[in-house]
Amino acid sequence: MIRSWTLAAVLGCWLVSPAYLTSARAADETLPPPNILWLTSEDNGPQLGCYGDEYADTPHLDQLASRSLRYQKCWSNAPVCAPARTTLISGMYATSLGGQHMRSGVKVPEGFQFYPDVLREAGYYCTNNSKTDYNFVKGLGKGGWHQCDGKAHFRNRPRKDQPFFAIFNFTISHESKIRNEHTLVHDPDKAPVPAYHPDVPKVRRDWAQYYDRLTEMDAMCGRILKQLDEDGLTDSTIVFYYGDHGSGMPRSKRWPFNSGLHVPFLLHVPEKYKHLAPQDYASGGVTERLVSFVDMGPTAISLAGADVPDSMQGVPFAGPLNGESKELLFGYRGRMDERVDMVRSCTDGRFVYLRHFHPERIYFAYLDYMFQTPTTQVWKEMYDAGELNEAQSKVWEVKPLEELFDLQSDPDEVNNLAKDPAHADKLRELRNATRNWMVSTRDLGVLPEAELHRLSGKQDPRTWALNSDLDWEKLVNIAWRATAAWNDLPDTAVQRLERVTQRPSSIDRYWGVRALALGLTSPNTDLSDETKAKALSILEKSAADDKAPIVRAAAAEGLLVAGNDQQRDQAQALLLDLSNADNEGHYVAMTALNLIDNHRDQLSDGWQTQLSKLPRKTKLSPERADSYVGRLLQYLTAD
């Protein structure tokens, strides 16, 4: 198991003050273990009164904040529920387990302990009411709970003197609830609209309805806190309140900007357990300490007086094992439902850095679930009609390779400073930190999802990654360099990439082929006829001969866009073949269908008819992602 090199390399050394540790353990001996209560809400950022939002109406959480420590910067690590909850339950970055993709199903190492497993061993009664949504295979969905359903409650513990750890998840603020129109309480004319959204009635209504749902969520939190008080448990219970990622409004949820990762987090420690509180704890106080979801489970374990498993990567921020403050937080976006993507982000609390590994694709490719939100629909309609300004148009256009935002001057993250010479040092600092973090944590996102499952086989991805002979630094570097390969002279780039496409590792070959395809499809690459022909020849060979289907798919993209008629026909036939999930599986089919959608203008007649005959689900469909090929096929054949 690995911890030391991960934290030392990127997150800061895990150092505990001996005096603090001694005093904490000594004080703990005179008291029973504290109860721990987590109140969590879905799809909401810090749009609460206690965070200074004057439009919000959240009296119960505001009152809790008045006797708690309010964290100014807590990140969910992932901007959507399943990978965020995977991070929470495991105490590991979902990228280190291969669970960063939405509704994926991965195995975990043998003997792996989720934090409820550790708390149970420490004598706690552990309940979850009731959402799980972890990106693990069937059989791991309960995550170590004594009770995990809509009736789970700390009141159900077998002995009233048994300490409990209880979670209550409130779904009323979920993205889907924004669409269920009701009589508004909040005045839409007064709704705060971020600079990236069009300021029109439908958008204002969605924001008003979102704030209405937060008020309802606040009342639910109040009811649980009242029950705690009725049972005489307030003075013996440590309370966490947090949201599970940014708001359900588009360009928050699913995107690892600060708007998608920044969540409210309140920590209340009763007086008799103050020795377990963070050193900067003050009732009704505010802290600038950076924390994220990977730290939550280890912190609960620390508060319970147990030992954090070596597998966990998070740093406790309270209890006897309270570690050093972090200088940086990290975020990630993988496949979102049916849309394949890879983004990594980083913040120091003020600046936010994003690295896109698919800069050739637009931000808002059609995603069925997101397009059910009225704001998304009117936003796209206005873009098509040419009615948006530059900040509002951005999500409907291709991404830059890198982004850098200053939250102090630009809280809506619309002014990209990545090319501003005045911020070159900060860009370099956060870029290097993000790359080093990916290396130190063995970010499995550098493997295409289909190839990850193919290579790991029956092993869990984490164990396979740790035991493989792959040089993780070289692997991460090749992914970074592939998307920027054409910064070199084209002739030099093609010669180097040809060697990469001939390596034994299918991961290397994938990124080499991706780099060639990017160069051929980018309007900014000036290629001579000879260099272009050479690149196409390499891709033609990879498309025909490579053993890895995901490499063949990547090669087909370059041929489809830049090839001659024969090469385009070859690429189209290959992508249509790979789109059949019966052939190479669901993950390959998703990739191929994404490529077909991205380049449908290059396809010859008949492709929709061929797609309409393909199966929506097959025996090879994964248990948690079995609907996504069907969604893509429905969308692509709807015209």
C-alpha positions as CSV (number, residue, x, y, z in Angstrom):
1,M,0.0,0.0,0.0
2,I,1.2,3.5,-0.8
3,R,0.8,6.7,1.1
4,S,4.1,8.4,1.9
5,W,5.3,9.1,-1.6
6,T,1.8,10.4,-2.6
7,L,1.6,12.9,0.2
8,A,5.2,13.9,0.3
9,A,5.4,14.6,-3.4
10,V,2.3,16.7,-3.8
11,L,0.1,17.2,-0.8
12,G,2.7,18.0,1.9
13,C,4.2,15.7,4.6
14,W,1.8,14.2,7.0
15,L,3.2,15.6,10.3
16,V,1.4,15.5,13.6
17,S,2.5,17.6,16.6
18,P,3.6,15.1,19.3
19,A,2.3,17.5,22.0
20,Y,-1.1,17.8,20.3
21,L,-1.3,14.0,19.7
22,T,-0.5,13.3,23.4
23,S,-3.0,15.8,24.8
24,A,-5.7,14.6,22.4
25,R,-5.3,11.0,23.3
26,A,-5.1,11.8,27.0
27,A,-8.3,13.9,26.9
28,D,-10.1,11.2,24.9
29,E,-9.5,8.6,27.6
30,T,-11.9,10.4,29.9
31,L,-14.7,10.5,27.4
32,P,-16.7,7.9,25.3
33,P,-16.0,8.2,21.6
34,P,-17.9,11.0,20.0
35,N,-20.9,10.4,17.8
36,I,-20.4,11.6,14.2
37,L,-23.2,12.9,12.0
38,W,-22.9,13.8,8.4
39,L,-25.6,15.9,6.7
40,T,-25.0,16.0,2.9
41,S,-27.0,17.6,0.1
42,E,-26.9,17.0,-3.6
43,D,-25.8,19.3,-6.4
44,N,-25.2,22.5,-4.5
45,G,-22.3,24.8,-4.1
46,P,-21.9,27.4,-1.3
47,Q,-25.1,29.3,-2.1
48,L,-26.1,29.6,1.5
49,G,-26.8,32.5,3.8
50,C,-23.8,31.6,6.0
51,Y,-21.6,32.0,3.0
52,G,-22.7,35.5,2.4
53,D,-25.4,34.8,-0.3
54,E,-28.1,37.3,0.4
55,Y,-30.5,35.6,-2.1
56,A,-30.4,32.3,-0.1
57,D,-32.9,31.4,2.6
58,T,-31.2,28.7,4.7
59,P,-31.9,29.5,8.4
60,H,-31.0,26.1,9.9
61,L,-27.6,25.8,8.3
62,D,-26.9,29.4,9.1
63,Q,-27.6,28.7,12.7
64,L,-25.4,25.6,12.6
65,A,-22.7,27.8,11.0
66,S,-23.0,30.2,13.9
67,R,-21.6,27.5,16.2
68,S,-19.3,25.8,13.7
69,L,-16.2,26.2,11.7
70,R,-16.9,27.3,8.2
71,Y,-14.5,26.2,5.5
72,Q,-13.9,28.7,2.8
73,K,-12.5,26.2,0.3
74,C,-13.6,22.6,0.2
75,W,-13.5,20.8,-3.1
76,S,-15.4,17.6,-3.9
77,N,-12.5,16.4,-6.2
78,A,-15.1,15.3,-8.8
79,P,-17.9,17.5,-10.1
80,V,-20.5,14.8,-10.3
81,C,-22.0,12.4,-7.8
82,A,-20.6,8.9,-8.5
83,P,-16.9,9.7,-8.7
84,A,-17.2,12.2,-5.8
85,R,-18.8,9.5,-3.6
86,T,-16.3,7.0,-4.7
87,T,-13.6,9.4,-3.4
88,L,-15.5,9.9,-0.2
89,I,-16.1,6.2,0.7
90,S,-12.6,5.1,-0.2
91,G,-10.5,7.9,1.1
92,M,-8.7,7.7,-2.2
93,Y,-8.8,9.8,-5.4
94,A,-11.2,8.0,-7.7
95,T,-8.5,8.3,-10.4
96,S,-6.2,6.0,-8.4
97,L,-8.9,3.3,-8.4
98,G,-10.0,3.8,-12.0
99,G,-13.4,4.9,-10.7
100,Q,-13.4,8.5,-12.1
101,H,-15.8,7.8,-14.9
102,M,-19.5,8.4,-14.3
103,R,-21.3,5.2,-13.4
104,S,-18.3,2.9,-13.9
105,G,-17.9,-0.3,-12.1
106,V,-14.4,-1.2,-10.9
107,K,-13.1,-3.7,-8.5
108,V,-11.0,-2.7,-5.4
109,P,-7.9,-4.5,-4.0
110,E,-8.5,-7.6,-1.9
111,G,-9.0,-6.7,1.8
112,F,-9.7,-3.0,0.9
113,Q,-11.3,-1.1,3.7
114,F,-13.8,1.7,3.2
115,Y,-14.0,4.2,6.1
116,P,-17.2,2.7,7.5
117,D,-15.4,-0.7,7.7
118,V,-12.8,1.0,9.9
119,L,-15.4,2.7,12.0
120,R,-17.3,-0.5,12.5
121,E,-14.1,-2.2,13.8
122,A,-13.7,0.7,16.2
123,G,-17.2,-0.1,17.6
124,Y,-19.3,2.4,15.7
125,Y,-22.9,1.7,14.5
126,C,-22.7,3.0,10.9
127,T,-25.8,4.0,8.9
128,N,-26.3,5.6,5.5
129,N,-29.7,7.1,4.6
130,S,-29.4,6.3,1.8
131,K,-27.6,7.1,-1.4
132,T,-24.5,5.1,-2.3
133,D,-23.8,5.5,-6.1
134,Y,-20.2,4.3,-5.7
135,N,-18.3,3.4,-8.9
136,F,-17.7,-0.2,-7.8
137,V,-18.8,-3.6,-9.1
138,K,-21.9,-5.2,-7.7
139,G,-21.4,-6.5,-4.2
140,L,-19.5,-3.4,-3.0
141,G,-22.4,-1.0,-3.3
142,K,-23.2,-1.0,0.5
143,G,-19.8,0.2,1.4
144,G,-19.6,-1.4,4.9
145,W,-22.8,0.0,6.4
146,H,-24.8,-1.7,9.2
147,Q,-27.9,-0.2,7.6
148,C,-28.1,1.5,4.2
149,D,-31.6,2.4,3.1
150,G,-34.3,5.0,3.5
151,K,-35.0,3.9,7.1
152,A,-31.4,4.0,8.3
153,H,-31.0,6.2,11.4
154,F,-28.8,6.5,14.4
155,R,-32.0,5.8,16.5
156,N,-31.8,2.2,15.2
157,R,-28.5,1.3,17.0
158,P,-28.9,-1.8,19.2
159,R,-27.5,0.0,22.3
160,K,-28.1,3.6,23.2
161,D,-24.5,3.8,24.6
162,Q,-23.0,2.7,21.3
163,P,-21.3,5.5,19.4
164,F,-22.7,6.0,15.9
165,F,-21.6,7.3,12.5
166,A,-24.7,8.4,10.5
167,I,-25.2,10.0,7.1
168,F,-28.3,11.6,5.9
169,N,-28.3,12.4,2.1
170,F,-30.8,15.0,1.0
171,T,-31.7,14.7,-2.7
172,I,-34.2,17.6,-2.9
173,S,-31.5,19.9,-4.3
174,H,-30.5,17.5,-7.1
175,E,-30.3,18.7,-10.7
176,S,-33.5,16.9,-11.6
177,K,-35.5,18.9,-9.1
178,I,-34.6,22.1,-10.9
179,R,-36.8,20.9,-13.8
180,N,-39.9,20.1,-11.6
181,E,-41.6,23.4,-11.9
182,H,-43.5,24.7,-8.8
183,T,-44.7,28.0,-7.5
184,L,-41.6,29.9,-6.9
185,V,-40.7,31.4,-3.5
186,H,-37.6,33.1,-4.6
187,D,-38.1,36.0,-7.0
188,P,-36.5,35.2,-10.3
189,D,-36.0,38.8,-11.1
190,K,-33.5,39.0,-8.2
191,A,-31.7,35.8,-8.9
192,P,-27.9,36.0,-9.3
193,V,-26.9,34.9,-12.8
194,P,-23.2,34.1,-13.4
195,A,-21.5,35.7,-16.3
196,Y,-21.3,32.5,-18.3
197,H,-25.1,32.1,-18.4
198,P,-27.5,34.1,-20.6
199,D,-29.5,36.5,-18.4
200,V,-33.0,35.5,-19.7
201,P,-36.2,34.5,-17.9
202,K,-35.8,30.7,-18.2
203,V,-32.3,30.8,-16.7
204,R,-33.5,33.1,-13.9
205,R,-36.4,30.7,-13.2
206,D,-34.0,27.8,-13.0
207,W,-31.8,29.6,-10.5
208,A,-34.8,30.7,-8.4
209,Q,-36.0,27.1,-8.3
210,Y,-32.6,25.9,-7.4
211,Y,-32.6,28.3,-4.4
212,D,-36.1,27.2,-3.5
213,R,-34.8,23.6,-3.3
214,L,-31.9,24.7,-1.1
215,T,-34.5,26.2,1.3
216,E,-36.3,22.8,1.4
217,M,-33.0,21.0,1.9
218,D,-32.1,23.4,4.8
219,A,-35.4,22.4,6.5
220,M,-34.5,18.7,6.2
221,C,-31.2,19.4,7.8
222,G,-33.0,21.2,10.6
223,R,-35.3,18.2,11.2
224,I,-32.3,15.8,11.8
225,L,-30.6,18.3,14.0
226,K,-33.8,18.6,16.0
227,Q,-34.0,14.8,16.4
228,L,-30.4,14.9,17.6
229,D,-31.4,17.4,20.2
230,E,-34.5,15.5,21.2
231,D,-32.4,12.5,21.9
232,G,-30.0,14.5,24.1
233,L,-27.2,13.8,21.7
234,T,-26.2,17.3,20.6
235,D,-23.5,17.7,23.2
236,S,-21.9,14.4,22.2
237,T,-22.1,14.5,18.4
238,I,-19.6,16.0,15.9
239,V,-21.6,17.3,12.9
240,F,-20.4,17.7,9.3
241,Y,-22.5,19.4,6.7
242,Y,-21.4,19.5,3.1
243,G,-22.7,19.5,-0.5
244,D,-21.7,16.6,-2.8
245,H,-20.4,18.9,-5.6
246,G,-21.2,22.2,-7.3
247,S,-24.8,23.2,-8.2
248,G,-26.8,21.2,-10.6
249,M,-26.9,24.1,-13.0
250,P,-25.0,23.5,-16.3
251,R,-21.3,24.4,-16.2
252,S,-21.2,23.7,-12.5
253,K,-22.1,20.1,-12.3
254,R,-19.8,17.8,-14.4
255,W,-17.1,20.4,-14.9
256,P,-14.0,20.7,-12.7
257,F,-14.0,24.4,-12.5
258,N,-14.3,25.9,-9.0
259,S,-18.0,26.3,-9.8
260,G,-18.3,22.5,-10.1
261,L,-16.0,21.5,-7.3
262,H,-16.5,24.1,-4.5
263,V,-18.9,22.9,-1.9
264,P,-20.1,24.3,1.4
265,F,-18.6,22.6,4.5
266,L,-19.5,23.2,8.1
267,L,-17.8,21.4,11.0
268,H,-19.3,21.5,14.5
269,V,-17.5,20.1,17.4
270,P,-19.3,20.2,20.8
271,E,-17.5,21.7,23.8
272,K,-16.4,18.5,25.5
273,Y,-14.8,17.2,22.3
274,K,-12.9,20.4,21.5
275,H,-9.7,18.6,21.9
276,L,-10.5,16.8,18.7
277,A,-11.3,20.0,16.8
278,P,-8.8,21.4,14.2
279,Q,-6.3,23.7,15.8
280,D,-7.9,26.8,14.1
281,Y,-11.4,25.8,15.4
282,A,-13.6,28.6,16.6
283,S,-17.3,28.3,17.1
284,G,-18.8,30.5,14.4
285,G,-15.3,30.9,12.9
286,V,-14.0,30.7,9.4
287,T,-10.9,28.9,8.1
288,E,-8.9,29.2,4.9
289,R,-7.5,25.7,5.3
290,L,-7.9,23.7,2.0
291,V,-9.7,20.4,2.3
292,S,-11.3,18.0,-0.1
293,F,-13.4,14.9,-0.2
294,V,-10.4,12.5,-0.2
295,D,-9.8,13.9,3.4
296,M,-13.3,13.3,4.8
297,G,-13.1,9.6,5.5
298,P,-9.6,9.7,7.1
299,T,-10.9,12.6,9.3
300,A,-13.8,10.6,10.5
301,I,-11.5,7.7,11.3
302,S,-9.2,10.1,13.2
303,L,-12.1,11.6,15.2
304,A,-13.1,8.1,16.2
305,G,-9.6,7.3,17.5
306,A,-8.8,4.6,15.0
307,D,-5.9,4.2,12.6
308,V,-6.2,5.3,9.0
309,P,-5.5,2.5,6.5
310,D,-2.3,2.9,4.5
311,S,-4.3,2.7,1.3
312,M,-6.1,6.0,2.0
313,Q,-4.6,9.1,0.4
314,G,-6.4,11.7,2.3
315,V,-5.1,13.9,5.1
316,P,-7.2,14.1,8.4
317,F,-7.9,17.7,9.3
318,A,-9.2,17.0,12.8
319,G,-8.8,14.5,15.6
320,P,-5.5,13.1,16.9
321,L,-4.1,12.4,13.4
322,N,-4.7,16.0,12.3
323,G,-2.1,16.6,9.5
324,E,-0.4,19.5,7.9
325,S,-2.6,21.9,5.8
326,K,-2.5,21.3,2.1
327,E,-1.2,23.9,-0.3
328,L,-3.2,22.6,-3.3
329,L,-6.4,20.7,-4.1
330,F,-7.1,18.6,-7.2
331,G,-10.1,17.8,-9.3
332,Y,-10.9,15.5,-12.2
333,R,-13.4,14.9,-14.9
334,G,-13.6,11.6,-16.8
335,R,-16.4,10.2,-18.9
336,M,-19.6,11.9,-18.1
337,D,-22.5,9.5,-18.8
338,E,-22.2,8.9,-22.6
339,R,-19.5,11.5,-23.3
340,V,-15.8,10.6,-23.2
341,D,-13.6,13.3,-21.8
342,M,-10.5,13.8,-19.5
343,V,-9.8,17.0,-17.6
344,R,-7.6,17.6,-14.5
345,S,-7.7,20.7,-12.3
346,C,-5.9,22.2,-9.4
347,T,-6.4,25.2,-7.0
348,D,-4.3,27.0,-4.5
349,G,-7.4,28.6,-3.1
350,R,-7.2,31.7,-5.3
351,F,-6.1,30.4,-8.8
352,V,-7.7,27.5,-10.6
353,Y,-5.8,25.6,-13.3
354,L,-7.4,23.2,-15.8
355,R,-5.7,20.9,-18.3
356,H,-7.8,19.5,-21.1
357,F,-6.8,16.2,-22.7
358,H,-9.5,16.5,-25.4
359,P,-9.0,20.1,-26.5
360,E,-10.4,19.3,-29.9
361,R,-13.9,18.7,-28.5
362,I,-16.4,21.3,-27.4
363,Y,-17.3,21.6,-23.7
364,F,-21.0,20.9,-24.1
365,A,-21.3,17.9,-26.4
366,Y,-24.9,16.7,-26.3
367,L,-25.5,14.8,-23.1
368,D,-29.0,13.5,-22.7
369,Y,-29.5,14.2,-19.0
370,M,-28.0,17.6,-18.9
371,F,-30.1,18.7,-21.9
372,Q,-33.3,18.1,-20.0
373,T,-32.5,21.3,-17.9
374,P,-34.3,24.3,-19.4
375,T,-31.2,26.5,-19.0
376,T,-29.2,24.1,-21.2
377,Q,-31.8,24.2,-23.9
378,V,-32.3,27.9,-24.1
379,W,-28.5,28.4,-23.8
380,K,-27.9,26.3,-26.9
381,E,-30.8,27.9,-28.8
382,M,-29.4,31.3,-28.2
383,Y,-25.9,30.2,-29.3
384,D,-27.2,28.8,-32.5
385,A,-29.0,32.1,-33.1
386,G,-25.9,34.1,-32.5
387,E,-27.3,35.9,-29.4
388,L,-24.6,35.2,-26.9
389,N,-21.5,37.2,-25.9
390,E,-18.0,35.6,-25.8
391,A,-18.2,34.4,-22.2
392,Q,-21.6,32.8,-22.7
393,S,-20.6,31.2,-26.0
394,K,-17.5,29.5,-24.7
395,V,-19.1,26.2,-23.7
396,W,-20.4,25.5,-27.2
397,E,-16.9,25.8,-28.7
398,V,-13.7,23.7,-28.6
399,K,-11.6,23.9,-25.4
400,P,-8.2,25.4,-25.1
401,L,-5.4,23.1,-23.9
402,E,-5.0,25.0,-20.6
403,E,-7.0,27.4,-18.5
404,L,-6.1,29.6,-15.5
405,F,-8.5,31.7,-13.5
406,D,-8.1,34.2,-10.7
407,L,-11.1,33.7,-8.4
408,Q,-10.4,36.9,-6.6
409,S,-11.0,39.1,-9.7
410,D,-13.0,36.6,-11.7
411,P,-15.2,34.4,-9.5
412,D,-17.3,33.1,-12.5
413,E,-14.1,31.8,-14.2
414,V,-14.6,33.4,-17.6
415,N,-11.3,35.2,-18.2
416,N,-8.7,32.6,-19.1
417,L,-5.2,33.9,-18.0
418,A,-3.2,30.9,-19.4
419,K,-1.7,33.0,-22.2
420,D,-1.1,36.1,-20.0
421,P,2.6,36.6,-19.5
422,A,1.9,38.3,-16.1
423,H,0.6,34.9,-14.8
424,A,3.2,32.6,-16.5
425,D,4.8,31.7,-13.2
426,K,1.5,30.7,-11.6
427,L,0.5,28.7,-14.7
428,R,3.8,26.8,-14.6
429,E,3.5,26.2,-10.9
430,L,0.0,24.7,-11.1
431,R,0.7,22.8,-14.3
432,N,3.7,21.1,-12.8
433,A,1.8,20.4,-9.6
434,T,-1.0,18.8,-11.5
435,R,1.3,16.6,-13.5
436,N,3.3,15.6,-10.5
437,W,0.1,14.7,-8.6
438,M,-1.0,12.5,-11.5
439,V,2.3,10.7,-11.4
440,S,2.4,10.3,-7.6
441,T,-1.1,9.0,-7.3
442,R,-0.9,6.8,-10.4
443,D,-3.7,8.5,-12.2
444,L,-5.4,5.7,-14.2
445,G,-7.2,8.2,-16.4
446,V,-4.2,8.2,-18.7
447,L,-5.5,4.8,-19.8
448,P,-8.6,5.0,-22.0
449,E,-11.4,3.4,-20.0
450,A,-11.8,0.5,-22.5
451,E,-8.0,-0.2,-22.4
452,L,-8.0,0.0,-18.6
453,H,-10.5,-2.8,-18.4
454,R,-8.9,-4.8,-21.1
455,L,-5.4,-4.7,-19.6
456,S,-6.4,-5.2,-15.9
457,G,-8.6,-8.2,-16.9
458,K,-9.8,-10.0,-13.8
459,Q,-7.6,-7.9,-11.5
460,D,-8.8,-4.7,-9.9
461,P,-7.2,-1.7,-11.7
462,R,-5.4,-0.4,-8.6
463,T,-3.5,-3.7,-7.9
464,W,-2.8,-4.1,-11.6
465,A,-1.4,-0.6,-11.8
466,L,0.8,-1.0,-8.7
467,N,2.2,-4.4,-9.9
468,S,2.7,-3.4,-13.5
469,D,6.1,-2.6,-14.9
470,L,4.8,0.7,-16.3
471,D,6.9,3.8,-15.7
472,W,4.1,6.0,-14.4
473,E,6.1,9.3,-14.8
474,K,6.7,8.5,-18.5
475,L,3.1,7.4,-18.9
476,V,1.7,10.6,-17.6
477,N,4.2,12.7,-19.5
478,I,3.3,11.0,-22.8
479,A,-0.3,11.9,-22.2
480,W,0.7,15.5,-21.5
481,R,3.0,15.7,-24.5
482,A,0.6,14.1,-26.9
483,T,-1.9,16.9,-26.6
484,A,0.9,19.5,-27.2
485,A,3.0,17.5,-29.6
486,W,2.6,20.1,-32.4
487,N,4.4,22.7,-30.5
488,D,7.4,21.2,-32.1
489,L,8.2,21.5,-35.8
490,P,5.7,19.3,-37.6
491,D,8.4,17.1,-39.3
492,T,10.1,16.5,-36.0
493,A,6.8,15.7,-34.3
494,V,5.8,13.1,-36.9
495,Q,9.1,11.4,-36.7
496,R,9.0,11.2,-32.9
497,L,5.3,10.1,-32.9
498,E,5.9,7.3,-35.4
499,R,8.3,5.7,-32.9
500,V,5.7,6.1,-30.2
501,T,3.1,4.3,-32.3
502,Q,5.4,1.3,-32.6
503,R,6.0,0.7,-28.9
504,P,5.0,-2.5,-27.2
505,S,2.7,-0.6,-24.8
506,S,-0.8,0.0,-26.1
507,I,-1.1,3.0,-23.9
508,D,1.9,4.6,-25.5
509,R,0.6,3.7,-28.9
510,Y,-2.8,5.2,-28.1
511,W,-1.3,8.6,-27.1
512,G,1.0,8.6,-30.1
513,V,-1.9,8.0,-32.5
514,R,-4.0,10.6,-30.6
515,A,-1.2,13.1,-31.1
516,L,-1.0,12.5,-34.8
517,A,-4.8,12.8,-35.2
518,L,-4.8,16.0,-33.2
519,G,-2.2,17.5,-35.5
520,L,-4.1,16.5,-38.6
521,T,-7.4,17.8,-37.4
522,S,-6.3,21.1,-35.8
523,P,-6.8,24.2,-38.0
524,N,-3.7,25.7,-36.3
525,T,-1.3,23.0,-37.6
526,D,0.6,24.0,-40.8
527,L,1.7,20.7,-42.4
528,S,3.5,20.2,-45.7
529,D,1.9,17.7,-48.1
530,E,4.8,15.3,-47.4
531,T,4.4,15.5,-43.6
532,K,0.7,15.1,-43.8
533,A,1.0,12.0,-46.1
534,K,3.5,10.5,-43.7
535,A,1.2,11.0,-40.7
536,L,-1.8,9.6,-42.6
537,S,0.3,6.5,-43.6
538,I,1.2,5.9,-39.9
539,L,-2.5,6.2,-38.9
540,E,-3.6,3.9,-41.8
541,K,-1.3,1.2,-40.5
542,S,-2.5,1.6,-36.9
543,A,-6.1,1.5,-37.9
544,A,-5.6,-1.7,-39.8
545,D,-3.2,-3.6,-37.6
546,D,-3.1,-2.5,-34.0
547,K,-4.3,-5.2,-31.6
548,A,-5.9,-2.6,-29.2
549,P,-9.3,-1.6,-30.5
550,I,-9.1,1.8,-28.8
551,V,-5.9,2.6,-30.8
552,R,-7.6,1.7,-34.0
553,A,-10.5,4.0,-33.1
554,A,-8.1,6.9,-32.4
555,A,-6.3,6.3,-35.7
556,A,-9.7,6.3,-37.5
557,E,-10.4,9.9,-36.3
558,G,-7.3,11.3,-38.1
559,L,-8.1,9.4,-41.2
560,L,-11.7,10.5,-41.2
561,V,-10.9,14.2,-41.0
562,A,-7.7,14.5,-43.0
563,G,-7.5,11.4,-45.3
564,N,-8.3,10.8,-48.9
565,D,-11.5,9.3,-50.0
566,Q,-10.3,5.7,-49.6
567,Q,-8.8,6.4,-46.1
568,R,-12.1,8.1,-45.0
569,D,-14.1,5.2,-46.2
570,Q,-11.7,2.9,-44.3
571,A,-12.1,5.0,-41.1
572,Q,-15.9,5.2,-41.4
573,A,-16.2,1.4,-41.8
574,L,-13.9,0.8,-38.8
575,L,-15.8,3.2,-36.5
576,L,-19.2,1.7,-37.5
577,D,-17.8,-1.7,-36.7
578,L,-16.4,-0.6,-33.3
579,S,-19.8,1.1,-32.5
580,N,-21.3,-2.4,-32.3
581,A,-21.0,-3.2,-28.6
582,D,-21.1,-6.9,-29.4
583,N,-17.8,-6.6,-31.2
584,E,-15.3,-5.0,-28.8
585,G,-17.5,-4.1,-25.9
586,H,-19.4,-1.1,-24.5
587,Y,-16.5,1.2,-23.7
588,V,-15.0,0.9,-27.1
589,A,-18.5,1.4,-28.7
590,M,-19.0,4.6,-26.6
591,T,-15.6,5.9,-27.9
592,A,-16.4,5.2,-31.5
593,L,-19.8,6.8,-31.3
594,N,-18.4,9.9,-29.7
595,L,-15.9,10.1,-32.7
596,I,-18.7,9.6,-35.2
597,D,-20.7,12.4,-33.6
598,N,-17.6,14.7,-33.5
599,H,-17.0,14.2,-37.2
600,R,-20.4,13.5,-38.7
601,D,-19.8,16.1,-41.4
602,Q,-17.0,13.9,-42.8
603,L,-19.2,10.8,-43.0
604,S,-20.7,9.5,-46.3
605,D,-24.3,8.6,-46.7
606,G,-25.8,5.6,-44.9
607,W,-24.1,5.8,-41.6
608,Q,-27.3,6.6,-39.6
609,T,-29.0,3.6,-41.2
610,Q,-26.2,1.3,-40.2
611,L,-26.2,2.7,-36.6
612,S,-29.9,2.2,-36.3
613,K,-29.4,-1.5,-36.6
614,L,-26.9,-1.8,-33.8
615,P,-27.9,-3.2,-30.3
616,R,-28.6,-0.7,-27.5
617,K,-27.4,-3.2,-24.9
618,T,-25.5,-6.5,-25.1
619,K,-24.2,-9.2,-22.9
620,L,-21.0,-7.3,-22.7
621,S,-22.7,-4.1,-21.3
622,P,-21.3,-3.1,-17.9
623,E,-23.8,-3.1,-15.1
624,R,-23.6,0.6,-14.2
625,A,-23.1,2.1,-17.7
626,D,-25.3,-0.2,-19.8
627,S,-27.6,2.6,-21.0
628,Y,-25.0,5.0,-22.5
629,V,-24.5,3.3,-25.9
630,G,-28.2,3.3,-26.3
631,R,-28.4,7.0,-25.6
632,L,-25.8,7.8,-28.1
633,L,-27.4,5.6,-30.8
634,Q,-30.7,7.3,-30.1
635,Y,-29.2,10.7,-30.5
636,L,-27.2,10.0,-33.6
637,T,-30.1,8.4,-35.4
638,A,-32.7,10.9,-34.5
639,D,-32.2,13.3,-37.4
